[in-house]
Amino acid sequence: MEYRKLGNTDLELSALTYGSFAIGGTMWGGTEKKEALDAILASLDQGVTTLDTAPFYGFGLSEELIGQAIKDRDRSKVQILTKFGMVWDGSNNGKGDFMWDQEHEGKSYPVYKYAAKANVIKEVDESLQRLGTDYIDLLQLHWPDSTTPIDETMEALQRLVEQGKIRAAGVSNFNKNQMLEAHQALPLASNQMPYSMLNRGIEKEVVPAAIENHIGIIAYSPLERGLLSGKYFKGEQLQSTDHRNSYFGRFDAEKVQAFLRKIEPIALEKDATLAQLVLKWTTLQPGITVVLAGARNAQQAISNAKAIDLSLSEGELGFIRRELTELF
Ligand SMILES: NC(=O)c1ccc[n+]([C@@H]2O[C@H](COP(=O)([O-])OP(=O)(O)OC[C@H]3O[C@@H](n4cnc5c(N)ncnc54)[C@H](OP(=O)(O)O)[C@@H]3O)[C@@H](O)[C@H]2O)c1
């Protein structure tokens, strides 16, 4: 595994970081807890030291699974990244920005982006409880909340750093201007953003501004939630409650398949899978500090961690970039 320093912090994260959205089950057509636990443990055994989660993932379940997985491990050798600011339990009394109604275990819950000071403090205490730890390595504001001044949220984060409950603070899903505004209030460790071969929007403004200001970029959904593994073009089926039934619709399936066919020989020649090629490519892009890869079971987790061992030549990187530019 390769380890990289996050922004201006003293955090060293594994370049391939484990993402635990899917193992929460909510939005992902359910989860198998034993397989999920095995996925986290297998990641740790492969040298993945960094685990990304959020209270929203499985409405607490993902954080609980991470807590279970690390309870017999050396806490100082694991970095836990979690988030706050997506509220579903009604404790915000309708305040914040409404996101959507989320189905969870047969019931519907209104979800809000909400980052008021009291909520930050409350959510962190709940996360610490679920994670079974007394500090969080990186706490991230999950989404911008237009109803709360960013200074108020950042003040709460500063307080948590002083109290030792969090080691560093970051944001997620912040555009360039939002990121720089937050960075003025409190130097940011990172901005967690969607980034993949098929979604390179952040290359234009967010990444250059992050590099200039020493803000780490944590890239999420690098496999486009499984699409770039190629398996969904080979007949693999989704559960009816899986959000990917609509999510995958944003991509032109024919173009994606044509692209995957072009790059697959590079993977095959290295005895690697398409998913591994895609992940390694993502870790090599400018300004990307670490790449979050979700895995539902140990097999996926091991394969994803091993992606770091691939080596890609300048020629291969150039070929992939040219194909992407031509097709999309
Ligand atoms: N900040 C945010 O707003 C935000 C949003 C989204 C994600 N994230 C973070 O980023 C992490 C990664 O993103 P993601 O989970 O959305 O998507 P992803 O990493 O692009 O894809 C993960 C999914 O792809 C499939 N997969 C993984 N490895 C595979 C392999 N080796 N071969 C075949 N299929 C494989 C698995 O689902 P199946 O087996 O079911 O296909 C897995 O759940 C999340 O877990 C979360 O920590 C953050």
The ligand as an ORCA input file, in Angstrom:
! r2SCAN-3c Opt
* xyz 0 1
  N     -19.251     12.476      0.230
  C     -20.229     11.955     -0.471
  O     -21.256     12.601     -0.724
  C     -20.098     10.559     -0.976
  C     -20.996     10.044     -1.943
  C     -20.783      8.738     -2.407
  C     -19.739      7.985     -1.906
  N     -18.914      8.494     -0.939
  C     -17.812      7.702     -0.343
  O     -17.021      7.137     -1.373
  C     -16.999      5.716     -1.218
  C     -16.830      5.049     -2.564
  O     -17.885      5.375     -3.429
  P     -19.117      4.396     -3.715
  O     -19.171      3.335     -2.693
  O     -20.302      5.294     -3.909
  O     -18.808      3.812     -5.154
  P     -17.604      3.022     -5.834
  O     -16.473      2.899     -4.898
  O     -17.412      3.665     -7.141
  O     -18.280      1.591     -6.092
  C     -18.491      0.722     -5.040
  C     -19.340     -0.456     -5.485
  O     -18.825     -1.076     -6.653
  C     -18.893     -2.497     -6.545
  N     -17.505     -2.967     -6.511
  C     -16.511     -2.571     -5.674
  N     -15.357     -3.207     -5.919
  C     -15.592     -4.023     -6.939
  C     -14.788     -4.948     -7.649
  N     -13.500     -5.114     -7.335
  N     -15.363     -5.647     -8.668
  C     -16.643     -5.467     -8.975
  N     -17.469     -4.614     -8.344
  C     -16.953     -3.893     -7.329
  C     -19.600     -2.794     -5.228
  O     -21.019     -2.858     -5.388
  P     -21.801     -4.136     -5.989
  O     -20.992     -5.360     -5.700
  O     -23.122     -4.105     -5.331
  O     -21.882     -3.806     -7.452
  C     -19.315     -1.547     -4.419
  O     -20.251     -1.288     -3.420
  C     -18.308      5.416     -0.479
  O     -18.333      4.132      0.076
  C     -18.299      6.544      0.519
  O     -17.377      6.263      1.545
  C     -19.071      9.770     -0.497
*
